[in-house]
C-alpha cells in the first residue's frame, strides 16, 4: 500500500482536527509514494524501535509521541533527534506521529485505558473518560490496576475508600482531576500529576493512582496495530516495551 493511502486510513482512525495546536502529529519523515508492507506501532521512535524496524523490514514507524516536536534548526548526527532522523532517512523508512489526536479519538488511547482499568460504559470527551467499576476498596483497585497496566503504580489516598466511579486520563493528564471531580469520580487514574495537583485532588476526597506515562499509554498499541491491519491488510506490530531499551 502506498504511504499516502495509508496516511488517509490513519487520519480516519485519529482525525487531524483532534490534534492540539501545539502538537506535531502527521508524517514527520518519508516519501508519501513509498510502498508500505509492514509497520511498527510504538510510543516513541527510539534507537531500539528503529533497530526492530530494520530487523523486521518495517518501512513505517507509527509513533505516539512526535520525534520532531519543537522546531529543528539543524540535522546533526551527534544529537539525539538528528541521529535518529538520519538513520530513518538512510534506511528509507517513514515516521508518522499520532499524538493528541489519538489520545482524544474514539477507540484511541483514553478509551483503551478506560477498558484496561475496568470502566463500564465509559464516556467523556477530550482527554478524560468516566465510568463505573465493580464496587471495591481503593486498595483492591490498586491490585487490579497493577495487573492490568503493569509497573509500580503509585497510590495516594485512603486504601479503605469505597470506589465505584472512576475517571482516567492517559499520559500527563494530571490536570484532568478537576473534570474528574465534576463528573462525580471517586478515583482518578493518570500517568503523571504535579505535586500540587495531587494535594488538591486528595483534599477534595479523590483517590489518585499514577501509572506512569509509559504504562498509561502503551495499552493502546495492540488495538491500534490491529485496527490498522484490519483496515489496510498490511502487517502492523505493537512495540510493548523491550524494544525501547535495546
C-alpha positions in Angstrom: 0.0 0.0 0.0 1.3 3.5 -0.9 2.1 5.5 2.2 -0.2 8.4 1.2 -3.2 5.9 1.1 -2.2 4.5 4.5 -2.0 8.1 5.8 -5.6 8.6 4.9 -6.5 5.5 7.0 -4.5 6.8 9.9 -6.3 10.1 9.7 -9.6 8.3 9.7 -8.6 6.5 12.9 -7.4 9.7 14.6 -8.5 12.8 12.6 -6.0 15.6 12.4 -8.6 18.1 13.6 -8.4 16.5 17.0 -4.7 17.5 17.3 -3.9 20.2 19.7 -2.5 23.4 18.2 0.9 22.9 19.9 1.2 19.3 18.7 3.0 17.9 15.7 1.0 14.8 14.5 1.2 13.6 11.0 4.0 12.5 8.6 7.3 13.6 10.0 9.7 11.8 7.7 9.3 9.8 4.5 8.1 9.7 0.9 4.3 9.6 0.6 4.7 7.5 -2.6 6.7 4.8 -0.8 5.3 1.3 -0.7 4.4 0.0 2.8 4.0 -3.6 3.7 4.9 -3.7 7.4 4.6 -1.1 10.2 5.6 -0.8 13.8 3.3 1.0 16.3 5.2 2.4 19.3 5.1 5.2 21.9 8.5 6.7 20.9 10.8 6.2 17.9 13.9 5.3 19.9 17.1 3.7 18.7 15.7 0.3 19.9 12.5 0.7 17.9 14.5 1.7 14.8 16.6 -1.5 15.3 13.4 -3.6 15.4 12.2 -1.9 12.2 15.4 -2.7 10.5 15.4 -6.3 11.7 11.8 -6.9 10.8 11.8 -5.0 7.5 9.2 -2.5 8.5 9.0 0.5 6.2 7.0 2.7 8.5 7.1 3.5 12.2 3.9 4.9 13.7 4.8 6.7 17.0 2.5 8.2 19.6 5.0 10.9 20.6 6.4 13.1 17.8 10.2 12.8 17.4 10.1 16.3 15.9 8.3 18.3 18.5 9.8 21.7 18.6 11.4 23.4 15.5 14.7 21.8 14.4 17.3 24.2 13.1 19.9 21.5 12.4 20.1 17.8 11.5 23.2 16.9 13.4 24.0 13.3 14.0 25.8 14.0 17.2 22.4 14.9 18.7 19.5 12.6 19.6 16.8 13.7 17.1 19.3 14.2 14.3 20.9 10.8 14.7 17.5 9.0 14.6 16.2 11.1 11.7 19.4 10.5 9.7 19.1 6.8 10.3 15.4 6.8 9.2 16.3 8.7 6.0 19.2 6.5 5.1 17.1 3.4 5.6 14.2 4.9 3.6 11.8 4.4 6.5 8.9 6.7 7.2 7.9 8.1 10.6 4.3 9.1 11.3 3.1 10.5 14.7 -0.4 10.1 16.2 -0.3 12.1 19.4 -3.1 14.2 20.9 -5.4 13.2 18.1 -5.1 9.5 19.1 -5.5 10.5 22.8 -8.9 12.1 22.0 -10.1 9.8 19.2 -12.9 7.2 19.7 -11.1 3.9 20.3 -7.9 5.8 21.0 -5.6 5.9 24.0 -8.0 7.0 26.6 -10.7 4.6 25.5 -8.2 1.8 25.7 -7.0 3.0 29.1 -10.6 3.1 30.3 -11.2 -0.5 29.2 -7.9 -1.7 30.7 -8.9 -0.1 34.0 -12.2 -1.9 34.1 -14.5 1.0 33.4 -18.0 0.0 32.3 -20.0 2.3 29.9 -17.1 4.8 29.9 -17.9 8.1 28.4 -16.3 11.5 28.1 -14.7 14.0 25.7 -11.3 15.3 25.1 -8.7 13.6 27.3 -10.9 12.2 30.1 -13.1 9.2 30.3 -15.5 8.4 33.2 -17.2 5.1 34.0 -18.3 2.7 36.7 -16.3 -0.2 38.1 -17.4 -3.1 40.3 -17.7 -1.7 43.9 -14.4 -2.3 45.7 -11.9 -0.7 48.0 -9.2 1.6 46.8 -6.6 -1.0 47.8 -8.3 -3.7 45.9 -8.5 -1.5 42.8 -4.7 -0.8 43.1 -4.2 -4.5 42.6 -6.4 -4.6 39.6 -4.5 -1.7 38.0 -1.1 -3.2 38.7 -2.2 -6.4 37.0 -3.8 -4.6 34.0 -1.2 -1.9 33.3 2.0 -3.3 34.7 4.6 -1.3 36.5 4.7 0.0 40.1 1.6 2.2 40.2 1.8 4.9 42.9 -1.3 5.3 45.1 -2.3 8.4 47.1 -5.3 8.3 49.3 -7.2 6.1 51.7 -6.8 2.4 51.0 -10.1 1.6 52.5 -12.1 4.2 50.5 -15.1 2.7 48.6 -14.9 3.1 44.9 -17.5 2.7 42.1 -17.0 5.7 39.8 -13.5 6.2 38.2 -12.0 8.7 35.8 -8.9 8.1 33.6 -6.7 10.3 31.6 -3.5 9.0 29.9 0.0 10.4 29.9 0.5 13.8 31.5 -3.2 14.1 32.3 -2.9 15.2 35.9 -4.9 18.5 35.4 -7.9 16.4 34.5 -8.6 15.8 38.2 -10.9 18.8 38.2 -13.1 17.4 35.5 -13.0 14.0 37.2 -14.4 15.7 40.4 -17.1 17.5 38.4 -18.1 14.1 36.9 -18.6 12.6 40.4 -15.5 10.3 40.2 -14.2 8.8 43.5 -10.8 7.9 41.9 -8.6 9.2 39.2 -6.1 7.2 37.2 -3.4 9.0 35.1 0.2 8.8 34.0 1.7 11.9 35.6 0.5 14.5 38.0 2.1 17.6 39.6 2.6 17.6 43.3 0.2 20.4 44.0 -2.5 18.8 41.8 -2.2 15.6 43.9 -2.6 17.6 47.1 -5.7 19.4 45.8 -7.2 16.2 44.5 -6.7 14.5 47.8 -8.1 17.5 49.6 -11.3 17.1 47.5 -11.6 13.5 48.5 -10.3 11.9 45.2 -8.2 8.8 45.3 -5.2 9.1 43.0 -3.4 6.4 41.0 -0.3 7.3 39.0 0.5 4.6 36.5 3.4 6.4 34.8 3.4 8.0 31.3 4.5 4.8 29.6 2.2 2.3 31.2 -0.8 4.5 30.9 -0.4 4.8 27.1 1.1 1.6 25.8 -2.3 -0.2 26.4 -3.4 1.5 23.1 -0.7 0.0 20.9 -2.2 -3.5 20.3 -5.6 -2.0 19.4 -4.0 0.5 17.1 -2.0 -2.1 15.3 -5.0 -4.5 15.0 -7.1 -1.7 13.6 -4.5 -0.7 11.0 -4.1 -4.3 9.9 -7.9 -4.7 9.7 -8.4 -1.6 7.5 -5.3 -2.0 5.3 -4.2 -5.6 5.2 -0.6 -4.6 6.0 1.2 -6.2 8.9 1.3 -3.9 11.9 3.1 -4.9 15.1 2.9 -3.2 18.5 6.2 -2.4 20.4 5.2 -3.0 24.0 8.4 -2.4 26.0 11.6 -4.3 25.4 12.3 -2.6 22.1 12.7 0.8 23.7 15.9 -0.1 25.5 17.8 -2.3 23.1 
